[in-house]
Amino acid sequence: MFPKNDKSQLQNPPQSFFSSAASSRKRHLLLGAVAIVTLSLALPYGQSLLSSTPATFITNAKAQTVSSAPLSFADVVERVRGAVVSVKVKTIDNEALGRSGPALPRLQPGDPLERFFRQFGEPGADERSGRQARPRQGLAQGSGFIISADGYVVTNNHVIDHAQEITLTLDGGKTLEASLVGVDPKTDLALLKIKQSGTYPYVEFATASPRVGDWVIAVGNPFGLGGTVTAGIVSARGRDIGSGPYDDYLQIDAPVNRGNSGGPTFNAAGQVVGVNTAIYSPSGGSVGIGFAIPAEVVRDVVADLRDKGSVARGWLGVQIQPVTDEIAETLAMKSAKGALVSETQNDSPASKAGLRSGDVITAVNGGKIENPRELSRRIAALGPDKSVELTYLRDGSEKTLSLRLGALPSERQVEAKSDRDNRGGDQSLTRYGLALAPAKQVSGAGSQGLVVTQIDPDGPAAQKQLQPGDVILQAGGQNLSRPQDLIAALDQARKQGRKAVLLKVKSEEATRFVALSVNPAS
């Protein structure tokens, strides 16, 4: 049984990856490699089962062609195995400090029950006495591979998450310390650098994408065993497993397990075609469905991490959704393809260029766009400050426009902007105990107004009988499409000396008007 705090399990995988509710076994999508244990469990790490003296470089000379079916993978493995490393990480989880549990009986230090509660994560003597609790420490392990003679190493971000110390074990058993160069959580990639100077064996990325049915070889550190080789074929391409906005995974049937994350997938020529990242499994073990980040994605991300320590992506500034058959029919479109703009963000390249809600983006620089995911990947890959030409449909007519992309804001910047928008100067919707979302972003809510998504039962909005699911259509006679519109209406009323704003609210029963105070605390 794996420890409960294992980081290898994705939360809330897509529903399409599960069987029917009547199934007696849950299906799990697992991050394929990282096994975490607390220090108190003292789980020993497995040692490399294979031993060799690493070569000073690795070439692809005299390699078998990618399309051939080799009688043996031994020659390929012998060339590449020296560049594959086991990644071992000491972690620290500061989030555990903020967790609280139910009230517990007061216990004397050393009481057996006190040890029991501490083992299962409940507050112990330190927490109950008010003394500073210690962060939770643990161990993690995964795989990685060297991509340059001076010791740059690729692995998964989830392998080194919360890392305090990172050590790498080479194929011959030598252990080296590594430093973190940069991470990209959106693609779950990380770049490390071996601290000790030297010349290291390395592997190269494939320049051509593998085809479905091509042979692939996975090398890594499953369950801490190190140096493990498995083989299979590419089962599918372009898989979206719901792990991030740029999902574009290779699906492989070469067996990968916990500990393989961050390790390479090779073609028959010994070139890296992917980074093993996740598995689909009903039991936690391999069932022949693994997912690898394609080499073309890894290559670009690693280049940015190496040069700048972060990844710069292009930003259009739109919220988009798929074009369904029903939407395509209402817009007189011939096929349900493209990305429907549900909203443009303020001061974004899209809004400045004239894109608006209801437009359907069908091409970027002449390349057709099949769905929102493809648009997101295409725009992100172009990078900031790039000029692009967009083709879109509006009112049944095809149009084009040119714009210059911005830089995709970091998550911290997005959170800060969202906080500023919600505050609206000195006015905050949280003062009303209210959370809102544009109706067009909520299934079945219509295309106008703001949907009440959350409400504080003791807040001012609840006292006006507002409840989740209500749609606020107007404030002060003005139509609403964004939460900022309501904030602006409240601010305007306050400046005019009015005490309340009249809201037009639609609920399941009827449409009514509600007078909402501009100063809820008064």
N, C-alpha and C positions, 0 to 999 in steps of 0.2 A: 504493500500500500504506500502511496506517495504522501508526503506531508501535506497538510491542509494549506500551508502557506506557499505551496509551489506556484511560481509565477507563470507556469507554462500553459495555463488555461485561459483562453480568450473569454471575456465576459460577453454574454448576450450575442452569440453567433447568429447569423441570418436564419430566419425560419425555414428557408428553403433547404437548409442543410440538416433538417431534422425529419424524422419519420412522423407518421400520424400520431395524434395524441393517444391513440389506443396502444401504441407500442409499449412494451414493458421495460425497454431499456432506453435511457436518454443517449442521444448522440452528442459528442463533444468535439469542438474544434480546438485543438491544442497547439500552442506554440511549441514547435517540434523540439526544443532542445533544452530549455533551461530547467534544471532540477535544483530546488532550493531546500536547504534544511537549516534548522536553528543549530547554533553551536553546541547546545546542550545534547543534541542527538548524536553528535560526533560521528556522523556517517563518513567512512573512509572513502577517499577518492580512488577510483580504479586507475591502475597504471597502464601504460601503453602495452598492448599485447605484441606489437611488432617493433622491431628495433633495426635501425640502419644508420649509417653515417650520412647526414644530409649532404647533397651535392651543393656546390657553390652557385650553380645556376641550373635552370630547367629550360630546355628547349622543346620545340615541337617537331624537330627534324625527324624524318623517316616515320612520322606518325601515320597511323591508319586513317583513311578518309572517314569523314563523319558519317557518310552514308553506308559504309561497309558494316557487316555484322562480324565482329572478331570471333575467332575461335577461343581466344583468351584475352582478358583485360590485364594480364600480369605486367606486360611491358608498359602500358599506360600508367598503371598504379605505381610501378617502380619509379617512373619519372616524376610523378606529381606528389607522392606522399610526403616528401620532405618539406613541402611548403604548407601542409595542413597542420594546424596546431590545436591543442586543447586549451580552452580558455577557462580559467578558474578565478572567481571573484569573491572577495570579502565584501559583504553588503551591510548597509545600515538603513533601517527604516524609521525615520523620524516621525512619520505619520502616526505610528503606534502611540506616540506620546499624547496625542489629542483624543484618543479613544476613551470612551467612558462606558461603564457597564452598570448593571443594576446594583442597588445597595446590598452590601454583604455584611454578615455578622463581624463584629470586632474580634480579631484573632490575635493570639500572642505570637511573636516571632518564633519560628521553628515548629509551630503547630503543623501536623500533617495536612490538615485541611488548607492551611495557608499555602503550602507547596502545591496542593491540588489546584487551587484557584489560579496561582501564578502560571502553572503549566498550561492551562486552558485559556490564558489571556485575560483573566479577570484581574482587577486591581489587587495588588499585594500590599505588604506593609508600607513600602515606600510611598505608594500613591495615596493610601488612606491616611498616612501620617503627615502628608503635605510635603515630604522630601522630594527632591528632583528625581523623576524616574529616568532610568537609563534607556537610550534608544535600543531597539531590537536589532541584534546582529545576526547574520546568517552567512551562508555560503551558497554560491551559484556556480554552475559549470555549463559550458557550451562548447562551440567549435569556432574556428576561424581559419583564415588562410592568408599567407603572405603574398603581396602583389608587387613588391619592389625589392631590389637587392639591399637597400638600406633599411628594410624592416618595417614597412607599413603593412598593417594587418586589417582585413575586413571581417566584421562579425555583425550580429544583430544588436540593435539597440536594447531589446529586452533582455539580452544576455548580461549586459554590463550596467543595467539600470540600478541606481543607488550604489554604484561601486565606490568603495574606499581604497581597495587595492586590487590590481589586476596582474595576474601572472599567466604566462604562456608556457606550455610544455611542448617542446619540439618532438618530432617523431622518434629521435634517438634517446629521448628521456631528459634532455637538458631543459632546465626551468629558467625563464627569463622574466623580468618585470617589464610591464608596458604602461604607457601613459595614454590618456584619452585625448585624441585630436579633435573630434567633433562627433555629433550625433544628428540624425534626422528622424525624429519619431514618426513622421508622416509615411515614410517608407520602411521604418523599422531597421535602419542601417546605422552602423557606427564604424568609425575609423580609429585604429589604435596605432601606436608607434613603439617599437621595441626600444627600450632605453639604452641597452648596451650596444655600442657601435660595432659594426662588423658587416660582413657580406653574407646574405642569407639566400637560401633557395626560394624561388618565387614562381608563381604561375601567371598566365596572361588570360585576359578576357577574350571570348570568342568574338569575331567580327560579324559573324552571320548568326541569325536566330535559328534555333533548332526547329525541325518540323515534327508534327505529331507522328509518333512511331519511331523517331530516332533513338538510338541507344544513349543512355546516360549512366554515369557512375557517381555515387555519393560517397564522400569520405568524411569521417567525423568522429565524434566522441560520445556516442550514445551511452547513457547510464554510467559515464565516467570510464568506459572501457578503453577509449582512445584508439586511434589508428584503424577504425573499422571501415570496411569497404563493402558497399552493396551496389547492385546494378539493376537496371530496368529500362523503361522507355518513357518518352514524353507522352503522357496520356491526353493532354489538352493544353490549350493556350488561352490567355486572356481571362483567367478566372478572377471573379470578384468575390472575395470571402468576407467582405464587410469589415475588414480590419483598418481601413484608412481610405482617404479620398482618392488615392492614386493606385488602387489595387489593379494589378495586371499580371497575375501569377502564372507561372508554368505549373501544370499539374503533372507529377511524376509518380511512377509506381515502384521506383527503387526504394526499398524499405528505409525509412528514417524514423527515429524515436527521440525521446527526451534526451537532450545532450547533443543532438545533431544540429540544432539551431546555430546559424552563423557559418556553418560549414559549406563547402563548395559542391556544386553539381557540375561534373565534367562531361564533355562530349567524348567521342571515341578518339579524338585527336589530342586529348589532354588539355583542352581549353575550358575555362569556366563559362558555363552557360547560365548559371543561376546560383543564388544563395538560399539554402534550405531554411525555411522560416516557420512553417506550420504544418500540422497534420490534421486530417479528419479521422476521428476514431470513436467508436462506441465504448472502448474499453481502456483507453489511455495508451495502448500500444499500436504499432503499425498495422494497418489493414490495406496497405498498398495505395493510399491516397495522400500524397504529400504535396506541398506547395513551395515553390522557389521563386524568389524575386529575379526577373530576367536580367541578364548581364548588361543589356543596353541601359537599363535603369540604374543599376549599380555603378556602372562606369561613370555616368554623369554626376551622380550624387557624390561619389568618392572624390571626383575631381574638385568639386566645390568644397567639400570638407577639408581636403588637403590644402587648397589654396587660401580659403577664407575661414575655415572652421565652422561654416554654416552653409545652408543651401538657399540660394536666391531663386525665387520662382516668379513667373509672370502673374499679373493680377489684372483681371478685367473689371471686377466689382459688380457682379450680378448674382442674384439668387436664381437658380435654374431648376427645372423639373422635367421629367420625361414627357414626351408627346404620346399620349395614348391614342388608340383608335378613335375614341369618342371625340377627343380634342381635335385630332386631325380632320375629322368630318366637319366639326363646327367651324374650323378655320379654312375649309375647302382645300385641304392639302391632299396630294395624291397618295402619300404614304406617311406612316407615323414615325418619322425620323427627325433628328435635330434636337435642340435643347430649347425649351420654352422659358423665356425670361419671366419670372414671377415678380421680381422687384430689382431695381437698380439702386445701388448704395450712393449716398450723398457724396459729392466731390470725387467720384470714382471715374476712371477712364471711360467706362460705358456711359454714365450719365452725361458727362461732358461732351461725348461724341453724339449724343442724341438717341441712344437705345432706350427703350421704355418697356414697361410691363406689357406682356402680350406678344412681343416680338419673338420669332422663332429663329434661332441661329442655326444655319444649315451648312456653313462652310467657313473655314479659316484658311486664308491665303490660297483659296481654290481647292483645298482638300475637304472632302465631304465629312460632315459630322453626323454620326449615327445616333448618339445619345449624350446626355449630360456628362457622363463619366469620361467619354472621349474628349469632349470640349475642355473639361477641367485639366486632363493630362496634357492636351495639346498647348493650352495657354500657359500652363506651369512650365512646360519644357522650353518654351520660347525664351523665357526670362524677362527681367525688367527692361524697360526703355526700348523694347523692340517695336517697330512699326508693323502693324498687321492690318490686313483687309478682311472684314467680316461680311459674309453674305447672310441675309436674313429675310424672313417673310413678314410683311405687315399689311393687314387688310387685303390679303390675297395676292399681293404684288411682291416680286422679288426685288430687293434693294441691296446696295453695298455701301459701306462706309470704311474709312481708314482711321485708325487711332494708334496712340502709343501706349503700350502696357505700363502699368505701374509695378511696384514691388509688393508681393503678397505679404500682408502684415503678419508678424509673429503672433502666436497665441496670446502672449502677454499684452501686445498692442491691441488685439481684438477685445480682450477682456477689459482693458482700460477704456477703450472707446465705448463699449457697451455700457460700462458703468457711467460714463459721462452722459451718454444719450438718455439713460434712465433717470439720471438726476435732473437733467434739463435745467441747469443752473442750480438754484437752491430748491427746486421742486423735484421730489422723487415719488414715483408711483409706489414704491415700497411703503411710503407713509400711509397709503390708502389700503395696504395689505392686498395689492393687486398685481397680477402678472398677466400680460397680454401678448397676443401674437396676431399678425395679419391673417384675416379670414381665408385668403386665397392660399395660405400655406397649411391650412387645417382641412383635412378631408371632410367633405359634407357640410362645411360651414358657409359655402357661397364664395362670392368674389369681392364683397364689400364689407368694410368695417373691421373691427378688432375683436377677436375672440378672447373671452376671459378664460385663461388656462389654469390659473391658481388663484386662490383667495384665502385670506386670513379670516377665519370665522369671527374673530373679535375685532377686525379692522373696520374703518369707516365705510369702505365699499360694501362689506357684508351687511352693515347696518342699513344700507339703502336697498337691501334685498337683491343685490347682484350676486350671481352664483356662477360656478364654472359652466361653460357652454353658452352663456349669454353672448350676444354679439352687439357691441357698441357701434352703431352706424354713424352717429353724428355727435359733435360737441359744439354747442353754440351755433347750430345751424350749418356747420362745416362738415363735409364728409371726411371720414377718417380712413387712412390706409396703413399707417405706421403708428407704433406707440408714441413716437416723437410728436405726431400731430395732436394727440390728446394733451401731452405735456405743454405744447405751444398754446393750445386753447386755454388751459388753466393759467398759464403765465399771462396771457393777454387779458383775461378776465381780472386777474389780480391788479394789473397795471391800470385798468379802467375803474378800479374801486368796487368791482362787483364781488359779492360774497360767494356766489356759486355759479356753476356752468350747467346748462341744461343738456343732459345726454339723452339721445334717442336710442333705446335699447330693444333689441329683438330677442325674445326667448321662445321656447317651444309653445307657450300658451298664446302669446300676443306680443305686439309692439307697444312699448310704453315710454314715457319720459321720466327721467330721474334727475333731480337737482343735486349735483355733487359739489360740496364745499371746496373752495380754492385753498382754504387753510384748515386741513383736517384736524390739526391739533387744537384748534380754538373752539 
